Amino acid sequence: AQKVTQAQTEISVVEKEDVTLDCVYETRDTTYYLFWYKQPPSGELVFLIRRNSFDEQNEISGRYSWNFQKSTSSFNFTITASQVVDSAVYFCALSNSGNTPLVFGKGTRLSVIA
Amino acid sequence: NAGVTQTPKFQVLKTGQSMTLQCAQDMNHEYMSWYRQDPGMGLRLIHYSVGAGITDQGEVPNGYNVSRSTTEDFPLRLLSAAPSQTSVYFCASSYRADLNTGELFFGEGSRLTVL
């Protein structure tokens, strides 16, 4: 069975602080895919990143970075120098290979205060 | 660039009424799915389809029906609405059923209230 746990329900930071959103996953498959989505206050869901289980390289995209560690089954997301526009709900998701739908975590609500 | 289109965006129903949430995509995506989003529960999968004529149940299928007669459309039917079905519903699609290669594209959501 697949499971995604986002233990942080809500996080509040002051602008320009760094913040890390945790994601822990469970799966029995050796091939799987991890995702992060952003849901801003407007409500749409925005794809941020996809990572497969064979690629443990960390990824950086501007102020965003992702740390994938198979040893701890974690796929954490860090925002550096946070901005008010980063305020959103962030979802981590997991899919096994093949025709397996995405399973989402419950999300972490990030509030960045000016 | 229509992408994934959901209608209606808002709907209020009375308990026991039926309705259909429409979802259409113009990207020739094989994979389509319906999620519901409730506070503190994240996104939970209701039903999904890996191609025309093929549907399967997700985590919370009770009270909902789907069909996939065309590649483009994937309607979600509530046969007898209940207050527990008050939620925001998202339709999503992907170019390939193997999510390895395709990101999931979401519609804007449909907010349903059942009184």
HADDOCK unambig.tbl for C-alpha pairs under 7 A between the chains (distance, minus, plus):
assign (segid A and resid 33 and name CA) (segid B and resid 100 and name CA) 6.52 0.50 0.50
assign (segid A and resid 44 and name CA) (segid B and resid 108 and name CA) 5.29 0.50 0.50
assign (segid A and resid 45 and name CA) (segid B and resid 106 and name CA) 6.22 0.50 0.50
assign (segid A and resid 97 and name CA) (segid B and resid 98 and name CA) 6.61 0.50 0.50
assign (segid A and resid 97 and name CA) (segid B and resid 100 and name CA) 6.50 0.50 0.50
assign (segid A and resid 98 and name CA) (segid B and resid 98 and name CA) 4.74 0.50 0.50
assign (segid A and resid 99 and name CA) (segid B and resid 97 and name CA) 5.39 0.50 0.50
assign (segid A and resid 99 and name CA) (segid B and resid 98 and name CA) 5.16 0.50 0.50
assign (segid A and resid 104 and name CA) (segid B and resid 42 and name CA) 6.69 0.50 0.50
assign (segid A and resid 104 and name CA) (segid B and resid 43 and name CA) 5.88 0.50 0.50
assign (segid A and resid 105 and name CA) (segid B and resid 42 and name CA) 6.05 0.50 0.50
assign (segid A and resid 106 and name CA) (segid B and resid 40 and name CA) 6.18 0.50 0.50
assign (segid A and resid 106 and name CA) (segid B and resid 41 and name CA) 5.14 0.50 0.50
assign (segid A and resid 106 and name CA) (segid B and resid 42 and name CA) 3.70 0.50 0.50
assign (segid A and resid 106 and name CA) (segid B and resid 43 and name CA) 6.83 0.50 0.50
assign (segid A and resid 107 and name CA) (segid B and resid 42 and name CA) 5.67 0.50 0.50
